[in-house]
C-alpha cells in the first residue's frame, strides 16, 4: 500500500527571497525545501507586501482563487491571490494581496519607524484570508505551521470560528515562537477587530495580558504544539511557553539540519492515533 504524502501548510509573515533577511524568513525558506525533499506535499501562504518585486519574482494572479471579499471591522476588502515558484524548486508560494493593506513600500513600519496604525486590520485580513484560501483549495492539511506574530490568530480562528469545517478537522496546528518584537496593541482596540464571523470580543480573552493584546500568548494556547524559533527567548516569550503546557520542540539550527521539525510533526500525528 502506497502511503499518502504528508500535507504541510506553512503560513508565514516573512520568507526569503521575498522579504528581508530574518530568522523567520530564513527558516520559512529552508523548511519547505527540506520537507519537499522528504516527500511531503507543501503549500505556502504569505502576504504580498509592496516591497516584493512581482516582475523579478515572477508573481502572477491566480484568477480561480481571487475574487473573495474578507470582512475586517465591518468593511469588505477584496482578496487577490498571486503565485510564484520558490527559486530552485517547483514549490508554489501563494501571496495574499490587497491594495489597502499591502501596496505600501514597507512591511510593518513607516519611514519614521512607527508601526502602521492598521497593523491589526492587516493581520486579521491575512489570517482570515489564509484560511479562506485553503478552503478554496479544497486541500486538507495534516500540519499547519505558523511563523510570526502576524499569523497568531490562525490557531484561534481554526479552533473556534472554523471548528466545524471538515478541511481542518484532522489538522495539527504548530506555532513557532521567535524572539522578535510582536506588535503592541491595546486589547480593547484589538479584540473587536479580531472578532470575525460569530466570535465576540470575550472570545479573545486568551490573547489578553493586562490592558494589552499578547498575540504569542493566545497563539500558544490554541495551537497544538510549539516550536522554539529562536535560540534565546525574552522573558515574556518564555512565560508564554510555560503557560501553554503543550509539546515544545527545542530550537533547531537551520545550518545543522531540519529533520527534528519533521520528526516533531510525525510525533503529533502519532500521539493522535494512539
BAFI-3210 file (N, C-alpha, C; in Angstrom, 3 decimals, decimal comma, padded with zeros to 6 digits):
// residues 274
n [1|2|3|4|5|6|7|8|9|10|11|12|13|14|15|16|17|18|19|20|21|22|23|24|25|26|27|28|29|30|31|32|33|34|35|36|37|38|39|40|41|42|43|44|45|46|47|48|49|50|51|52|53|54|55|56|57|58|59|60|61|62|63|64|65|66|67|68|69|70|71|72|73|74|75|76|77|78|79|80|81|82|83|84|85|86|87|88|89|90|91|92|93|94|95|96|97|98|99|100|101|102|103|104|105|106|107|108|109|110|111|112|113|114|115|116|117|118|119|120|121|122|123|124|125|126|127|128|129|130|131|132|133|134|135|136|137|138|139|140|141|142|143|144|145|146|147|148|149|150|151|152|153|154|155|156|157|158|159|160|161|162|163|164|165|166|167|168|169|170|171|172|173|174|175|176|177|178|179|180|181|182|183|184|185|186|187|188|189|190|191|192|193|194|195|196|197|198|199|200|201|202|203|204|205|206|207|208|209|210|211|212|213|214|215|216|217|218|219|220|221|222|223|224|225|226|227|228|229|230|231|232|233|234|235|236|237|238|239|240|241|242|243|244|245|246|247|248|249|250|251|252|253|254|255|256|257|258|259|260|261|262|263|264|265|266|267|268|269|270|271|272|273|274]
n.u [000,847|000,637|001,796|000,129|001,236|002,477|000,678|001,628|001,037|002,412|002,322|003,332|004,757|006,994|009,578|012,422|013,232|011,800|011,268|013,120|016,159|015,788|015,325|012,870|012,303|014,438|014,160|011,576|012,065|013,973|012,829|010,486|011,841|013,391|011,322|009,990|011,955|011,751|009,500|007,062|003,949|003,663|002,344|002,442|001,696|001,742|001,883|001,515|003,545|004,270|006,931|007,830|009,074|007,260|007,776|010,469|010,320|008,455|005,629|002,204|-001,310|-003,753|-006,522|-008,714|-008,702|-008,831|-011,001|-012,586|-014,135|-013,005|-014,074|-013,295|-013,522|-016,150|-015,959|-015,626|-013,036|-011,364|-009,810|-006,910|-005,190|-001,943|000,745|003,896|006,805|008,930|012,326|014,591|013,071|009,940|007,993|005,062|004,357|001,926|000,615|-001,052|-002,972|-003,877|-004,716|-005,270|-004,067|-001,497|-000,064|001,713|005,179|006,682|006,997|005,978|006,291|006,388|008,279|009,372|009,804|007,634|005,005|002,478|-000,818|-002,902|-002,103|-003,277|-005,667|-004,560|-003,329|-005,568|-006,982|-005,097|-004,905|-007,590|-008,008|-006,068|-007,058|-009,523|-008,550|-007,278|-009,523|-010,728|-008,897|-009,639|-008,194|-006,964|-004,894|-002,408|-000,640|-000,445|001,668|002,622|004,255|005,519|004,235|002,143|000,648|-000,647|-003,343|-004,379|-004,414|-006,466|-008,734|-009,133|-009,724|-012,038|-013,949|-013,861|-014,199|-015,882|-015,380|-014,741|-012,315|-010,313|-010,481|-008,752|-006,346|-003,204|-002,021|000,821|002,803|005,356|007,538|009,314|012,116|011,420|010,176|006,801|003,889|002,534|-000,528|-003,446|-005,698|-008,436|-008,730|-007,829|-009,417|-012,226|-011,768|-010,502|-012,471|-013,946|-016,487|-018,713|-017,580|-017,089|-015,827|-015,094|-014,337|-011,714|-010,170|-008,038|-005,943|-005,122|-003,154|-002,981|-003,704|-003,102|-002,921|-001,696|-000,220|001,403|000,925|-001,850|-001,788|-000,195|-001,832|-003,981|-002,799|-001,631|000,917|004,255|007,048|010,359|011,605|013,775|017,062|017,619|015,307|013,039|011,937|009,154|008,282|009,198|007,532|005,098|005,493|005,692|003,144|001,564|001,669|002,051|003,225|006,614|009,064|012,501|014,886|015,958|018,732|019,111|021,340|022,382|020,549|017,149|015,654|014,635|012,263|010,467|010,295|009,042|006,536|005,611|005,454|003,322|001,137|001,283|000,715|-001,955|-003,128|-002,605]
n.v [-001,198|002,191|004,906|007,917|011,213|013,424|016,304|019,547|022,749|025,856|028,905|032,121|035,271|036,317|035,616|034,379|034,514|036,822|038,754|040,811|039,626|037,539|035,636|034,337|034,568|033,128|030,467|029,913|029,751|027,664|025,424|024,404|023,468|021,401|019,732|019,106|017,600|015,395|014,066|015,335|017,056|020,355|023,573|027,093|030,123|033,656|037,234|039,639|041,841|045,300|045,643|043,531|042,517|042,010|041,434|040,580|038,303|036,854|036,766|035,960|036,468|034,273|033,511|031,848|031,584|034,118|036,963|036,700|038,334|039,759|040,343|042,876|044,393|045,189|046,128|045,468|043,863|043,241|040,157|039,241|036,685|035,702|033,928|032,215|030,341|028,853|029,731|027,608|025,328|023,500|024,262|025,864|029,197|031,081|034,289|036,625|039,361|042,824|046,061|048,085|047,217|046,157|047,466|049,531|050,586|049,327|047,134|046,669|049,116|052,747|055,319|056,692|054,876|054,140|051,994|050,870|052,151|050,505|047,871|045,836|045,350|044,502|042,105|040,591|040,474|039,026|036,556|035,545|035,557|033,699|031,296|031,105|030,861|028,354|026,777|027,204|025,954|023,378|021,515|019,523|020,097|018,197|019,176|022,442|025,024|027,854|030,991|033,765|036,841|037,891|035,784|034,868|034,669|032,578|029,925|030,363|031,064|028,739|026,854|027,836|029,749|028,259|025,654|023,548|023,018|020,733|020,659|021,268|019,433|017,314|018,524|019,424|022,082|024,028|026,383|028,657|030,231|033,200|035,228|037,930|041,270|041,498|043,076|045,813|046,197|047,814|045,930|046,445|047,737|045,828|043,434|043,783|044,096|041,738|039,896|037,815|036,456|034,656|035,285|036,854|039,733|038,838|036,246|036,370|036,621|035,065|036,139|038,274|040,331|042,041|045,311|045,017|043,395|040,154|038,513|036,255|034,740|034,072|032,589|030,378|029,107|028,157|026,660|023,345|022,547|023,790|025,465|026,359|029,070|030,706|030,792|032,107|033,405|036,027|037,090|037,374|035,840|033,335|032,945|032,602|030,115|028,464|028,736|027,560|024,724|022,664|020,296|020,953|021,826|022,044|024,641|024,593|024,596|025,949|025,469|023,065|021,163|020,176|018,022|017,414|018,930|017,765|015,253|016,033|016,868|014,334|013,048|014,345|013,531|010,807|010,693|011,429|009,255|007,184]
n.w [000,000|-000,913|000,893|001,676|000,819|003,312|004,123|004,281|005,458|005,313|006,892|006,785|007,820|006,726|004,298|002,707|-000,787|-000,732|001,231|003,623|005,227|008,002|011,052|010,830|008,071|006,925|007,945|007,013|004,326|004,021|005,281|003,740|001,461|002,512|003,503|001,155|-000,138|001,410|000,649|001,251|000,773|-000,066|000,713|000,651|002,267|002,258|003,002|000,311|000,361|-000,419|-000,864|-002,285|-005,326|-008,070|-010,769|-010,827|-009,217|-010,498|-010,042|-010,483|-010,980|-009,556|-010,926|-010,423|-007,683|-006,684|-005,924|-003,696|-000,879|002,102|005,334|007,544|010,543|009,955|007,356|003,852|002,051|-000,942|-001,818|-003,356|-004,972|-005,605|-007,232|-007,123|-008,021|-005,663|-005,664|-007,423|-007,177|-007,405|-005,769|-004,751|-003,900|-002,386|-002,528|-000,580|-001,367|-001,211|-002,062|-000,189|002,170|001,587|-000,430|000,147|000,405|002,439|005,285|008,143|009,381|009,121|007,336|009,418|011,331|012,813|013,847|011,606|011,856|011,153|011,501|012,986|011,570|009,159|009,922|010,727|008,296|006,760|008,204|008,226|005,478|004,660|005,727|004,355|001,782|001,817|002,220|-000,219|-001,854|-001,287|000,072|002,498|005,115|006,888|008,764|010,050|009,995|011,615|011,308|012,905|014,397|012,933|012,085|014,270|014,917|013,541|014,859|016,809|015,203|013,631|015,579|016,685|015,167|012,794|013,554|012,881|010,274|007,746|006,364|008,160|010,184|010,875|011,183|012,624|014,533|014,519|016,155|015,712|017,895|018,019|018,958|018,417|018,171|018,935|017,632|019,444|020,858|022,093|024,016|023,998|021,599|019,826|020,171|019,217|016,450|015,741|016,057|014,220|011,979|013,931|016,338|019,532|021,328|023,866|023,355|022,762|025,000|025,862|024,570|025,970|028,109|030,934|030,024|027,412|024,177|023,859|021,558|021,091|023,394|023,183|020,779|021,475|023,283|021,755|019,740|018,813|019,309|019,970|018,545|019,215|017,763|017,979|019,385|021,774|024,070|024,992|028,274|028,384|026,202|026,978|029,179|027,918|026,770|029,037|030,159|028,220|028,220|026,300|023,784|023,066|020,756|020,862|020,014|016,666|014,718|011,558|010,073|010,875|010,244|009,525|010,236|012,872|013,013|011,163|012,381|014,703|013,743|012,920|015,401|016,613|015,079|015,539|018,249|018,216|016,932|018,756]
ca.u [000,000|001,414|001,402|-000,130|002,192|002,051|000,338|002,109|000,715|003,239|001,788|004,418|004,720|008,235|010,202|013,417|013,967|010,801|011,391|014,463|016,699|015,466|015,201|011,630|012,420|015,379|013,570|010,421|012,594|014,689|011,981|009,737|012,760|013,703|010,127|009,752|012,936|011,333|008,247|005,864|003,249|003,809|001,773|002,935|000,928|002,343|001,354|002,229|003,940|004,659|008,382|008,124|009,123|006,483|008,412|011,682|009,986|007,520|004,305|001,049|-002,579|-004,494|-007,884|-009,711|-008,687|-009,114|-012,398|-013,267|-014,084|-012,738|-014,635|-012,477|-014,126|-017,395|-015,703|-015,238|-011,794|-011,142|-008,611|-006,287|-004,187|-000,897|001,552|005,218|007,535|010,098|013,518|015,264|012,140|008,610|007,078|004,261|004,134|000,732|000,708|-002,351|-002,764|-004,960|-004,069|-005,457|-003,197|-000,159|000,577|002,755|006,522|007,350|006,292|005,168|006,540|006,551|009,656|009,827|009,961|006,407|004,138|001,263|-001,981|-003,842|-001,464|-004,253|-006,549|-003,764|-003,153|-006,868|-007,224|-004,210|-005,245|-008,865|-007,807|-005,311|-007,966|-010,478|-007,817|-007,111|-010,842|-010,967|-008,066|-010,248|-006,995|-006,951|-003,522|-002,157|000,049|-000,450|002,786|002,525|005,507|005,448|003,074|001,043|-000,133|-001,014|-004,786|-004,743|-004,861|-007,765|-009,793|-009,397|-010,298|-013,311|-014,824|-013,853|-014,021|-016,695|-015,031|-014,076|-010,959|-009,350|-010,840|-007,626|-005,109|-002,481|-001,514|002,105|003,127|006,755|007,796|010,599|012,461|011,288|009,137|005,449|003,258|001,875|-001,862|-004,407|-006,638|-009,758|-008,729|-007,560|-010,448|-013,360|-011,338|-010,122|-013,654|-014,539|-017,622|-019,609|-016,817|-017,267|-014,569|-014,754|-013,730|-010,287|-009,545|-006,762|-004,934|-005,004|-002,282|-003,254|-004,502|-002,553|-003,088|-000,467|-000,506|002,091|000,214|-003,073|-001,462|000,298|-002,960|-004,844|-002,023|-001,441|002,315|005,061|008,445|011,238|012,217|014,998|017,863|017,403|013,959|012,797|011,202|007,723|008,059|009,379|006,336|004,056|005,784|005,370|001,692|000,890|001,607|001,898|004,505|007,508|010,301|013,565|015,457|016,639|019,598|018,911|022,616|022,695|019,548|015,768|014,973|013,831|010,929|009,637|010,058|008,063|005,247|005,223|005,102|001,987|000,154|001,331|000,012|-003,386|-003,542|-002,551]
ca.v [000,000|003,410|005,865|009,259|012,239|014,308|017,632|020,581|024,123|026,837|030,267|032,926|036,700|036,661|034,476|034,621|035,754|037,853|039,812|040,943|038,516|037,435|034,226|033,796|034,478|032,062|029,159|029,740|029,374|026,379|024,314|023,724|022,742|020,154|018,888|018,626|016,527|014,243|013,538|015,986|017,959|021,656|024,817|028,213|031,360|034,821|038,493|040,197|043,188|046,148|045,563|042,358|042,840|040,973|041,036|039,811|037,002|036,197|036,546|036,192|036,246|033,019|034,031|030,934|031,743|035,518|037,365|036,670|039,526|039,463|041,380|043,285|045,527|045,521|046,590|044,422|044,103|042,167|039,339|038,821|035,647|035,589|032,724|032,118|029,139|029,094|029,538|026,307|024,259|023,601|024,544|027,055|030,160|031,876|035,607|037,263|040,764|043,802|047,371|048,857|046,749|045,679|048,159|050,429|050,069|048,896|045,960|046,934|050,449|053,819|055,799|057,223|053,762|053,974|050,923|051,315|052,113|049,447|046,551|044,846|045,040|043,757|040,751|039,910|040,209|037,962|035,271|035,057|035,294|032,452|030,171|031,016|030,379|026,897|026,194|027,244|024,880|022,073|020,731|019,393|019,898|017,418|020,092|023,868|025,590|029,311|031,677|035,205|037,349|038,192|034,545|034,391|034,435|031,344|028,852|030,714|031,005|027,354|026,120|028,428|030,133|027,234|024,360|022,508|022,895|019,432|020,838|021,382|018,519|016,460|019,312|019,803|023,443|024,282|027,813|028,935|031,432|033,816|036,324|039,183|042,097|041,434|044,388|046,134|046,738|047,829|044,817|046,989|048,041|044,587|042,396|043,927|043,915|040,340|039,050|037,521|035,524|034,768|035,488|038,089|040,203|037,987|035,005|036,605|036,955|034,354|036,996|039,494|040,440|043,380|046,097|044,821|042,117|039,342|037,632|034,980|034,004|033,488|031,569|029,151|028,448|027,478|025,732|022,005|022,369|024,998|025,317|027,483|029,532|031,435|030,117|032,856|033,957|037,030|036,577|037,309|034,697|032,148|032,774|032,051|028,691|027,786|028,740|026,791|023,299|021,920|019,771|022,012|021,414|023,000|025,378|023,812|025,437|025,598|025,045|021,688|020,239|020,432|016,752|017,410|019,510|016,730|014,243|016,635|016,717|012,919|012,693|014,889|012,658|009,513|010,857|011,462|007,874|006,371]
ca.w [000,000|-001,008|001,915|001,143|001,227|004,388|003,605|005,199|005,113|006,003|006,831|007,322|007,522|006,031|003,624|001,661|-001,055|-000,993|002,232|004,166|005,995|009,425|011,456|010,271|006,616|006,564|008,209|006,132|003,010|004,039|005,729|002,674|000,582|003,215|003,552|-000,207|-000,377|002,203|000,084|001,767|-000,140|000,591|000,211|001,457|002,167|002,899|002,450|-000,839|000,737|-001,532|-001,050|-003,122|-006,749|-008,751|-012,026|-010,547|-008,629|-011,418|-009,471|-011,353|-010,277|-009,720|-011,073|-009,823|-006,231|-006,352|-006,031|-002,405|-000,040|003,505|006,194|008,686|011,252|009,245|005,990|002,895|001,318|-001,917|-001,654|-004,602|-004,741|-006,615|-007,001|-007,739|-007,620|-004,839|-006,504|-007,448|-006,800|-008,014|-004,665|-005,002|-002,823|-002,671|-001,909|-000,349|-001,707|-001,178|-002,177|001,032|003,243|001,248|-001,542|000,652|000,158|003,663|005,808|009,329|009,909|008,144|007,167|010,704|012,259|013,593|013,366|010,935|012,745|010,753|011,516|013,466|010,438|008,177|010,439|010,661|006,879|006,314|008,834|007,704|004,056|004,521|005,984|003,253|000,601|001,967|001,989|-001,660|-002,401|-001,044|000,385|003,957|005,586|008,104|009,674|009,727|010,768|011,544|011,638|013,061|015,123|012,019|011,910|015,603|015,048|012,828|015,769|017,389|014,206|013,222|016,714|017,115|014,059|011,734|014,223|012,245|008,860|007,537|005,843|009,256|011,264|011,274|011,138|013,828|014,369|015,163|016,165|016,026|018,680|017,720|019,844|017,683|018,772|018,403|017,626|020,712|020,632|023,184|023,855|023,675|020,174|019,112|020,263|018,294|015,068|015,527|016,275|012,919|011,917|015,087|017,563|020,298|021,909|025,015|022,880|022,563|026,282|025,989|023,941|026,781|029,275|031,454|029,078|026,076|023,485|023,818|020,435|021,288|024,451|022,625|019,772|022,120|023,950|020,786|018,907|019,370|019,665|019,839|018,138|019,543|016,531|018,309|020,414|023,002|024,139|026,025|029,430|028,074|025,318|027,808|030,011|027,045|026,630|030,292|030,339|027,182|028,584|025,053|023,292|022,603|020,099|021,150|018,890|015,634|013,888|010,156|009,496|011,265|009,732|009,922|010,487|014,101|012,810|010,545|013,416|015,617|013,053|012,976|016,777|016,899|014,436|016,214|019,527|017,900|016,611|019,961]
c.u [000,882|000,890|001,224|000,918|001,614|001,832|000,685|001,757|001,591|002,627|002,798|004,264|005,938|008,795|011,238|012,922|013,042|010,861|012,802|014,867|016,309|015,416|013,970|011,780|013,330|014,779|012,401|010,847|013,183|013,796|011,194|010,636|013,126|012,505|009,814|010,706|012,582|009,893|006,989|005,249|003,123|002,973|002,145|002,069|001,678|001,719|002,168|002,536|004,413|006,148|008,778|008,024|008,448|007,160|009,634|011,353|008,889|006,198|003,246|-000,225|-003,160|-005,971|-008,908|-009,771|-009,030|-010,619|-013,183|-013,185|-013,895|-013,247|-013,701|-013,118|-015,316|-017,194|-015,239|-013,967|-011,569|-009,807|-008,144|-005,201|-003,217|-000,005|002,891|005,833|008,737|011,346|014,163|014,366|010,848|007,550|006,370|004,116|002,950|000,790|-000,685|-002,174|-004,051|-004,310|-004,151|-004,408|-001,741|000,552|001,762|004,142|007,330|006,460|005,391|005,291|006,668|008,003|010,243|010,017|008,765|005,538|002,900|000,059|-002,935|-003,198|-002,376|-005,131|-005,812|-003,582|-004,453|-007,193|-006,374|-004,619|-006,564|-008,737|-007,056|-006,219|-008,959|-009,807|-007,631|-008,444|-011,146|-010,091|-008,826|-009,196|-006,839|-005,537|-003,457|-001,543|-000,108|000,606|002,825|003,805|005,279|004,153|001,884|000,159|-000,780|-002,506|-005,245|-005,182|-006,226|-008,881|-010,145|-010,081|-011,628|-014,215|-014,928|-013,780|-014,816|-016,381|-014,262|-012,644|-009,926|-009,575|-009,657|-006,299|-004,531|-001,846|-000,243|002,393|004,585|006,878|009,203|010,848|012,519|010,126|007,792|004,862|002,501|000,553|-002,610|-005,406|-008,017|-009,866|-008,631|-008,770|-011,627|-012,970|-011,030|-011,306|-014,382|-015,727|-018,517|-018,864|-017,182|-015,921|-014,127|-014,117|-012,223|-009,548|-008,227|-005,619|-004,686|-003,998|-002,384|-004,120|-004,094|-002,953|-001,733|-000,692|000,168|001,361|-001,032|-002,785|-000,999|-000,824|-003,790|-004,098|-001,919|-000,017|003,093|006,471|009,201|011,943|013,519|015,736|017,683|016,028|013,871|011,969|009,713|007,397|008,210|008,143|005,180|004,245|005,379|003,864|000,981|000,693|001,304|003,232|005,339|008,745|011,354|014,118|016,222|017,433|019,477|020,196|022,918|021,618|018,171|014,971|014,161|012,427|009,989|009,323|009,013|006,668|004,734|004,778|003,717|000,906|000,113|000,578|-001,495|-003,913|-003,607|-003,599]
c.v [001,248|004,409|007,244|010,241|013,070|015,708|018,693|021,959|025,040|028,224|031,168|034,392|037,127|035,409|034,961|033,973|036,960|039,020|039,813|039,783|038,627|035,950|033,587|033,571|033,335|030,683|028,888|029,380|027,962|025,193|023,660|022,972|021,398|019,201|018,301|017,482|015,258|013,825|014,100|016,851|019,313|022,731|025,921|029,433|032,475|036,090|038,941|041,659|043,972|046,173|044,410|042,746|041,722|040,500|040,157|038,406|036,264|035,812|036,749|035,813|034,883|033,386|033,150|031,054|033,162|035,788|037,284|038,044|039,097|040,632|041,619|044,517|046,098|046,101|045,421|044,814|042,947|041,466|038,884|037,803|035,613|034,401|032,863|030,806|029,547|028,822|028,160|025,165|024,426|023,862|025,874|027,904|031,035|033,166|036,214|038,765|041,567|045,180|048,191|048,506|046,524|046,432|049,019|049,766|049,834|047,842|046,311|048,359|051,472|054,293|056,383|056,119|053,528|052,870|051,501|051,150|050,979|048,061|045,464|044,396|044,190|042,305|039,948|039,539|039,029|036,610|034,704|034,721|034,000|031,246|029,999|030,514|028,868|026,190|026,150|026,228|023,551|021,054|020,697|019,126|019,010|018,301|021,519|024,512|027,091|029,969|033,182|035,687|037,597|036,972|034,079|034,141|033,151|030,239|029,123|030,520|029,563|026,580|026,686|028,690|029,061|025,819|023,232|022,312|021,607|019,556|020,781|020,373|017,699|017,216|019,520|021,173|023,623|025,777|027,984|030,267|031,933|034,965|037,626|039,960|041,819|042,835|044,596|046,836|046,812|046,694|045,324|047,395|046,763|043,659|042,597|043,683|042,461|039,385|038,814|036,578|035,705|034,968|036,818|038,490|039,336|036,663|035,142|036,908|036,213|035,127|038,271|039,321|041,877|044,133|045,873|043,470|041,412|038,258|036,270|034,123|033,318|032,380|030,275|028,394|027,633|026,529|024,373|021,791|023,641|024,620|026,557|027,914|030,276|030,700|030,778|033,505|035,027|036,410|036,433|036,124|033,394|031,887|032,221|030,543|027,918|027,663|027,788|025,328|022,428|021,259|020,902|021,392|022,481|023,598|024,455|024,765|025,009|025,088|023,586|020,689|020,448|019,155|016,758|017,987|018,488|015,629|014,742|016,544|015,278|012,518|013,198|014,007|011,287|009,571|010,863|010,053|007,017|006,794]
c.w [000,000|000,023|001,296|001,643|002,365|003,809|004,649|004,656|005,955|005,793|007,519|006,948|006,720|005,366|002,623|000,370|-001,189|-000,011|002,790|005,047|007,463|009,761|010,824|008,777|006,192|006,781|007,269|004,714|003,019|004,392|004,599|001,697|001,202|003,206|002,176|-000,559|000,375|001,888|000,727|000,673|000,554|-000,089|001,190|001,194|002,883|002,322|001,234|-000,507|-000,488|-001,795|-001,971|-004,593|-007,551|-010,035|-011,769|-010,059|-009,396|-010,757|-010,543|-010,613|-010,596|-009,738|-010,371|-008,297|-005,799|-006,410|-004,745|-001,745|001,404|004,342|007,371|009,289|010,479|007,848|005,122|002,151|000,342|-001,670|-003,027|-004,272|-005,920|-006,264|-007,693|-007,281|-006,785|-005,670|-006,315|-006,982|-007,595|-006,949|-004,916|-003,737|-003,232|-001,845|-001,787|-000,486|-001,567|-001,161|-000,895|002,096|002,836|000,118|-001,086|000,582|001,437|004,307|006,987|009,855|008,793|008,113|008,452|011,745|013,156|012,988|012,692|011,860|012,405|010,761|012,079|012,301|009,397|008,623|010,363|009,218|006,403|006,896|008,303|006,222|003,813|004,710|004,837|001,969|000,657|001,748|000,488|-002,399|-002,362|-000,641|001,895|004,461|006,826|009,185|009,142|010,610|010,532|012,043|011,724|013,695|014,208|011,758|013,207|015,799|014,349|013,787|016,383|016,379|013,832|014,344|017,207|015,913|012,982|012,308|013,581|010,765|008,627|007,013|006,968|010,378|011,770|011,331|012,534|013,582|015,189|015,056|016,560|016,749|018,382|018,688|019,051|018,297|018,119|018,472|018,943|020,434|021,954|022,962|023,450|022,210|019,340|019,038|019,305|016,832|014,758|015,655|014,955|013,072|013,135|016,397|018,208|020,890|023,085|024,597|022,687|023,865|026,509|025,344|024,749|027,910|029,770|030,443|027,630|025,485|023,453|022,770|020,585|022,326|023,893|021,645|020,415|022,831|022,958|019,848|019,599|019,854|019,338|019,392|018,585|018,268|016,739|019,421|021,769|022,956|025,224|027,148|029,118|027,167|026,095|028,666|029,193|026,869|027,876|030,475|029,378|027,551|027,366|024,701|022,699|021,966|020,361|019,865|017,947|014,747|012,434|009,510|009,790|010,858|010,324|010,195|011,783|013,923|012,176|011,555|014,414|015,017|013,201|014,389|017,137|016,306|015,106|017,546|019,324|017,655|017,876|020,990]
res [x|x|x|x|x|x|x|x|x|x|x|x|x|x|x|x|x|x|x|x|x|x|x|x|x|x|x|x|x|x|x|x|x|x|x|x|x|x|x|x|x|x|x|x|x|x|x|x|x|x|x|x|x|x|x|x|x|x|x|x|x|x|x|x|x|x|x|x|x|x|x|x|x|x|x|x|x|x|x|x|x|x|x|x|x|x|x|x|x|x|x|x|x|x|x|x|x|x|x|x|x|x|x|x|x|x|x|x|x|x|x|x|x|x|x|x|x|x|x|x|x|x|x|x|x|x|x|x|x|x|x|x|x|x|x|x|x|x|x|x|x|x|x|x|x|x|x|x|x|x|x|x|x|x|x|x|x|x|x|x|x|x|x|x|x|x|x|x|x|x|x|x|x|x|x|x|x|x|x|x|x|x|x|x|x|x|x|x|x|x|x|x|x|x|x|x|x|x|x|x|x|x|x|x|x|x|x|x|x|x|x|x|x|x|x|x|x|x|x|x|x|x|x|x|x|x|x|x|x|x|x|x|x|x|x|x|x|x|x|x|x|x|x|x|x|x|x|x|x|x|x|x|x|x|x|x|x|x|x|x|x|x|x|x|x|x|x|x|x|x|x|x|x|x]
***
